[in-house]
């Protein structure tokens, strides 16, 4: 180990104390729906990922050390994604890992999606902001939309009654023809 990695190891805090694989069955052997899943750890420490998680699910519970703000985390395995979730009042509540994107739910209600191409979308109840692959930024609210080009040479905004933009050609501003002041 190098001196740098040794220093990092000393600074690292232990967050997790154990990991346990479980299988949850939502139906009994006769096919009847259970009120709550029958959950137990498989003896072989191996589980099949069922195509329908409403029937059977495989998940790992990561137990926290108890002195950490992270809390216990449940990692669910689906045929099309992996989901990590936890109960907390701060930080992240859930993470979905899908083939085309990683989606994070934050405790304040914000959703962040990182797409396979590197573009990012942040959405709340009030607005949605997207950073495109080329660096362009788009912000949308109930009342307005705004954008800025990736190189910063164009900026614009649009409302129900007014459009304005700054480009290399100059400043442009226009009112919607159908809009009238009373």
N, C-alpha and C positions, 0 to 999 in steps of 0.2 A: 504494500500500500504506500502511496505517496503521502507526503506531509499534508497536502491539500485535502485528499480524501479522508485522512485520519481526522483532520479538523472538522470536516463536514459531518463525519460519523458522530463525533462528540457533541455537535450542535443539534443533531437530529433528535426529534422527540418521538418517543414511541406512542403511536396512536391506537394501534390494533393489538389485541391480546389473543384473539382466536378467530378461526374461520370454520364454519360447519355447513356442510352440504345437506340440503333437505329436499324431499320430494313431497309435494302436496297433491292429494287426490280429491277431486271435487265430486266424484261419484263413487258409490259403493260398488261391490263386485257384481251386483245385479243391474247396474246402470242407473240407479236412482240418485238424484241430486241430493248432496248432503247440505245441511244448514251451514256448516263450516268445514273447511277442508281437513282431511285426515293427513297429518304431517308427521314424517319421521325421517331420520337420517338413514340412507341406504348403507347396508353393511359393506358393500364393495367400494364405497366412496365414488360411485359412478352412477349417472342417471341419464336416461334418454330424454331428449328434448321433444316433447309431444307437439304436434302441429297445432293443437287447439289448447291454449292455456286455461280455458274454462273447464277442461276435462282433467288435465294434469299439468303441474308446473314443477320446474326444478329451480332451486335458488340457493344461494349461499348467504348466511348471516355472518357479518363481520362484527364481532363484539369489540367495543371500544375499551380503552384502558380505564375509563371512568373519570379520569381527570382531564379529559379532552372535551372541547366544545363540539367535536364532530358527532358524537353519539353513534349508536349502532347503525350499520348500513346493511340493507338487504339488496343483493344483486340477483336479479331475475334473468333467466336465460330463455329467450324465445327463438323460434325458428327464423325470424327475420330481424331481430334486434336484441340488444342487451340493455337492461334497465337497472340503474342503481337508484335507490331511494332511501330517504331517511326522514325522521320526524324531528324538526328543529324550528326555531323561531328566527334564525338568521342563517345567512349563507345560502347554499344550494339545497333544494328539496329533492330534485330528481335529475338524472342524466340518462338520456337514451342514446345508444350508439347504434346507428342504422348504416346500411351500405352507402347512402348518399349524403348523410349529415350526422352531426352530433348536436343534440338538443339539450339545453340546460334550463331547468325551471328554478328560479330564485325565490326565496321565501317572501319577498315583497310583491310577488305576482308577475315579475318580469320573466319573459322567455327569450333565450338567446339561441340562435341556430347558426352553426358553422357548417357551410356547405362543402362538398367534396372539392370544389374548385377554389376554396379559400374565401369566398364571399361570406358576409356575416349579416344576419338580421337580428335586431333587438326589438321586441314588441312588448308594450304594456297596454293597459286598458285605454290609455289616452293617445298613444302614438306608436308609430312603427318607423324605425330607422334601418336603412340597408346600406352597407358598404359593398359595392360591386367589385368584381375581380380587377377592374381597371382603376380602382380607387375612387370612383364616383360615389357620392353620398346622396341618398334620397331620404327625406323626412316627410312623413305624412301624419296629419292629425285630422280631426273631424272638420276643421275650418280651413286648413291650408296645406299646400304641398311645397316643399323647397328642395332644391338640388344644388350640388356643386360638382363640377367635373373633376376627374381624378387629378388633372394637372393644375387645378385651381384657376383656370382662365375663364370659366363660365360659372355664374351663380344666378339662380333664379327662384322666383316664388310665384305661386298661383293660388288665388282665393276664388270664391264664387263670383266676385265682382271685379277682380283686378289681376293683371299679369305684369310682372316686372322681371327684367333680366339684365345682367351686366355681361357683355361678351367682348371679344377682341374688337368688334365693330363699334362698340359703344354701349350706351344705356338705352334700353327700350322699356316703355311702360304703356299699358293700354287698359282701358276700362271695358268691361263686357258691354256690347251694344244693347243687350236686353235689360241692362240694369238702369234703374231710374231712381233719382233721389226725390223724396216727397217732403 
